C-alpha cells in the first residue's frame, strides 16, 4: 500500500468514527457489539434485553444512518477533492 492509500484509509476511519459517534446510543452499542466485538445476535439480545426483531431493526437503522453520514461526509466530499 502506498502512503497516499494509507492516508486515505486513515482519514476514512476517522470519518467513520465520527459517524458512529453520531448514532443514537442504543444503535451505536448494538452495531459495535455485532460488527466489531463480533458477538452473536443471541448474545446481543440477551445483553441489551431486546428481542431479535428489535435488534434487527436497530442494526438496520444504524447501518442506514452510517451510510447516509458516510455519503455526506466522505464520498461526496471525496468527489470535490
Contact map, one row per residue, 1 for C-alpha under 8 A:
111011000000000000000000000000000000000000000000000000000000000000000000000000000
111111000000000000000000000000000000000000000000000000000000000000000000000000000
111111100000000000000000000000000000000000000000000000000000000000000000000000000
011111110000000000000000000000000000000000000000000000000000000000000000000000000
111111111000000000000000000000000000000000000000000000000000000000000000000000000
111111111100000000000000000000000000000000000000000000000000000000000000000000000
001111111110000000000000000000000000000000000000000000000000000000000000000000000
000111111111000000000000000000000000000000000000000000000000000000000000000000000
000011111111100000000000000000000000000000000000000000000000000000000000000000000
000001111111110000000000000000000000000000000000000000000000000000000000000000000
000000111111111000000000000000000000000000000000000000000000000000000000000000000
000000011111111100000000000000000000000000000000000000000000000000000000010000000
000000001111111110000000000000000000000000000000000000000000000000000000000000000
000000000111111111000000000000000000000000000000000000000000000000000000000000000
000000000011111111100000000000000000000000000000000000000000000000000100110000000
000000000001111111110000000000000000000000000000000000000000000001000100000000000
000000000000111111111000000000000000000000000000000000000000000000000000000000000
000000000000011111111100000000000000000000000000000000000000000000000000000000000
000000000000001111111110000000000000000000000000000000000000000001001100000000000
000000000000000111111110000100000000000000000000000000000000000001000000000000000
000000000000000011111110000100000000000000000000000000000000000000000000000000000
000000000000000001111111000000000000000000000000000000000000000000000000000000000
000000000000000000111111101100000000000000000000000000000000010011000000000000000
000000000000000000000111111100000000000000000000000000000000000000000000000000000
000000000000000000000011111110000000000000000000000000000000000000000000000000000
000000000000000000000001111111000000000000000000000000000100000000000000000000000
000000000000000000000011111111100000000000000000000000000110110000000000000000000
000000000000000000011011111111110000000000000000000000000000010000000000000000000
000000000000000000000000111111111000000000000000000000000000000000000000000000000
000000000000000000000000011111111100000000010000000000100110000000000000000000000
000000000000000000000000001111111111000000000000000000000010010000000000000000000
000000000000000000000000000111111111100000000000000000000000000000000000000000000
000000000000000000000000000011111111111000010000000000000000000000000000000000000
000000000000000000000000000001111111111110010000000000000000000000000000000000000
000000000000000000000000000000111111111000000000000000000000000000000000000000000
000000000000000000000000000000111111110000000000000000000000000000000000000000000
000000000000000000000000000000011111111000000000000000000000000000000000000000000
000000000000000000000000000000001111111100000000000000000000000000000000000000000
000000000000000000000000000000001110111110110000000000000000000000000000000000000
000000000000000000000000000000000100011111110000000000000000000000000000000000000
000000000000000000000000000000000100001111111000000100100000000000000000000000000
000000000000000000000000000000000000000111111100000100000000000000000000000000000
000000000000000000000000000000000000001111111110000000000000000000000000000000000
000000000000000000000000000001001100001111111111000000100000000000000000000000000
000000000000000000000000000000000000000011111111111100100000000000000000000000000
000000000000000000000000000000000000000001111111110000000000000000000000000000000
000000000000000000000000000000000000000000111111100000000000000000000000000000000
000000000000000000000000000000000000000000011111110000000000000000000000000000000
000000000000000000000000000000000000000000001111111000000000000000000000000000000
000000000000000000000000000000000000000000001101111101100000000000000000000000000
000000000000000000000000000000000000000000001000111111100000000000000000000000000
000000000000000000000000000000000000000011001000011111110000000000000000000000000
000000000000000000000000000000000000000000000000001111111000000000000000000000000
000000000000000000000000000000000000000000000000011111111100000000000000000000000
000000000000000000000000000001000000000010011000011111111110000000000000000000000
000000000000000000000000000000000000000000000000000111111111000000000000000000000
000000000000000000000000000000000000000000000000000011111111100000000000000000000
000000000000000000000000011001000000000000000000000001111111110000000000000000000
000000000000000000000000001001100000000000000000000000111111111000000000000000000
000000000000000000000000000000000000000000000000000000011111111100000000000000000
000000000000000000000000001000000000000000000000000000001111111110000000000000000
000000000000000000000010001100100000000000000000000000000111111111000000000000000
000000000000000000000000000000000000000000000000000000000011111111100000000000000
000000000000000000000000000000000000000000000000000000000001111111110000000000000
000000000000000000000010000000000000000000000000000000000000111111111000000000000
000000000000000100110010000000000000000000000000000000000000011111111100000000000
000000000000000000000000000000000000000000000000000000000000001111111110000000000
000000000000000000000000000000000000000000000000000000000000000111111111000000000
000000000000000000100000000000000000000000000000000000000000000011111111110000000
000000000000001100100000000000000000000000000000000000000000000001111111111000000
000000000000000000000000000000000000000000000000000000000000000000111111111100000
000000000000000000000000000000000000000000000000000000000000000000011111111110000
000000000000001000000000000000000000000000000000000000000000000000001111111110000
000000000001001000000000000000000000000000000000000000000000000000001111111111000
000000000000000000000000000000000000000000000000000000000000000000000111111111100
000000000000000000000000000000000000000000000000000000000000000000000011111111110
000000000000000000000000000000000000000000000000000000000000000000000001111111111
000000000000000000000000000000000000000000000000000000000000000000000000011111111
000000000000000000000000000000000000000000000000000000000000000000000000001111111
000000000000000000000000000000000000000000000000000000000000000000000000000111111
000000000000000000000000000000000000000000000000000000000000000000000000000011111
